[in-house]
Amino acid sequence: MYLAHSITESDGKKFAIKSIRKSKVIENTAKLKNEVEILQALDHPNAVKLYEIVEDKMHIHLVMEYCSGGEILQRVLV
């Protein structure tokens, strides 16, 4: 996961970028496509918003809403 800042907005809005190596999802392309379609369709205040999908030769990059506070798994396990 990477943190990115908008260069087009004056407030420097933050985004989370999840980069997925294409070679890791060759067998699960249908699952990934399904997950992305669900994320695109979601519009709920308690769900992370997917803004954009960018592909290059080796990766699929999901540009998502940035949520501070750490991993949810860590909060669930406590």
Kinemage of the C-alpha trace (Angstrom):
@kinemage 1
@onewidth
@group {chain A} dominant
@subgroup {mainchain}
@vectorlist {calphas} color= white
{ca met a 1} P 0.000 0.000 0.000
{ca tyr a 2} L 1.294 3.441 -0.898
{ca leu a 3} L 0.244 6.930 0.147
{ca ala a 4} L -0.199 9.495 -2.638
{ca his a 5} L -1.099 13.188 -2.680
{ca ser a 6} L -3.125 14.973 -5.335
{ca ile a 7} L -1.124 17.429 -7.419
{ca thr a 8} L -4.227 18.929 -9.039
{ca glu a 9} L -6.104 19.905 -5.887
{ca ser a 10} L -4.854 22.733 -3.684
{ca asp a 11} L -5.635 20.823 -0.479
{ca gly a 12} L -3.236 17.975 -1.367
{ca lys a 13} L -5.918 15.316 -0.929
{ca lys a 14} L -4.470 11.942 0.130
{ca phe a 15} L -5.091 8.620 -1.614
{ca ala a 16} L -4.097 5.057 -0.842
{ca ile a 17} L -2.685 3.096 -3.768
{ca lys a 18} L -2.800 -0.681 -3.659
{ca ser a 19} L -0.431 -2.182 -6.228
{ca ile a 20} L -1.020 -5.763 -7.283
{ca arg a 21} L 1.590 -7.636 -9.302
{ca lys a 22} L -0.118 -9.148 -12.354
{ca ser a 23} L 1.965 -12.323 -12.114
{ca lys a 24} L 0.435 -12.994 -8.657
{ca val a 25} L -3.164 -12.963 -9.892
{ca ile a 26} L -2.916 -14.885 -13.156
{ca glu a 27} L -5.015 -17.784 -11.821
{ca asn a 28} L -7.386 -15.473 -9.927
{ca thr a 29} L -8.088 -12.827 -12.545
{ca ala a 30} L -11.840 -13.449 -12.331
{ca lys a 31} L -11.790 -13.018 -8.526
{ca leu a 32} L -9.850 -9.758 -8.793
{ca lys a 33} L -12.184 -8.443 -11.494
{ca asn a 34} L -15.188 -9.341 -9.307
{ca glu a 35} L -13.665 -7.593 -6.265
{ca val a 36} L -12.946 -4.460 -8.308
{ca glu a 37} L -16.484 -4.404 -9.710
{ca ile a 38} L -17.903 -4.661 -6.176
{ca leu a 39} L -15.634 -1.844 -4.952
{ca gln a 40} L -16.706 0.359 -7.874
{ca ala a 41} L -20.387 -0.259 -7.124
{ca leu a 42} L -20.123 0.409 -3.373
{ca asp a 43} L -21.221 3.775 -2.094
{ca his a 44} L -21.338 3.609 1.675
{ca pro a 45} L -19.765 5.794 4.392
{ca asn a 46} L -18.221 2.718 6.062
{ca ala a 47} L -16.617 1.317 2.903
{ca val a 48} L -13.429 2.551 1.260
{ca lys a 49} L -14.106 4.213 -2.101
{ca leu a 50} L -12.271 3.063 -5.220
{ca tyr a 51} L -11.535 6.094 -7.395
{ca glu a 52} L -9.511 4.735 -10.274
{ca ile a 53} L -7.726 1.702 -11.694
{ca val a 54} L -4.395 2.185 -13.457
{ca glu a 55} L -2.499 -0.620 -15.165
{ca asp a 56} L 1.062 -0.785 -16.326
{ca lys a 57} L 3.084 -3.658 -17.768
{ca met a 58} L 3.595 -5.442 -14.439
{ca his a 59} L 1.011 -4.061 -11.971
{ca ile a 60} L -2.609 -3.145 -11.443
{ca his a 61} L -2.874 -0.053 -9.235
{ca leu a 62} L -6.071 0.634 -7.313
{ca val a 63} L -6.391 4.306 -6.323
{ca met a 64} L -8.544 4.325 -3.213
{ca glu a 65} L -9.776 6.600 -0.469
{ca tyr a 66} L -7.122 7.125 2.195
{ca cys a 67} L -8.201 6.189 5.706
{ca ser a 68} L -5.819 6.968 8.543
{ca gly a 69} L -5.720 4.880 11.679
{ca gly a 70} L -3.976 1.693 10.577
{ca glu a 71} L -5.139 -1.737 9.543
{ca ile a 72} L -8.655 -2.814 10.497
{ca leu a 73} L -7.380 -6.330 11.234
{ca gln a 74} L -5.268 -4.938 14.085
{ca arg a 75} L -8.344 -3.279 15.599
{ca val a 76} L -10.420 -6.448 15.291
{ca leu a 77} L -7.748 -8.619 16.946
{ca val a 78} L -7.380 -6.348 19.999
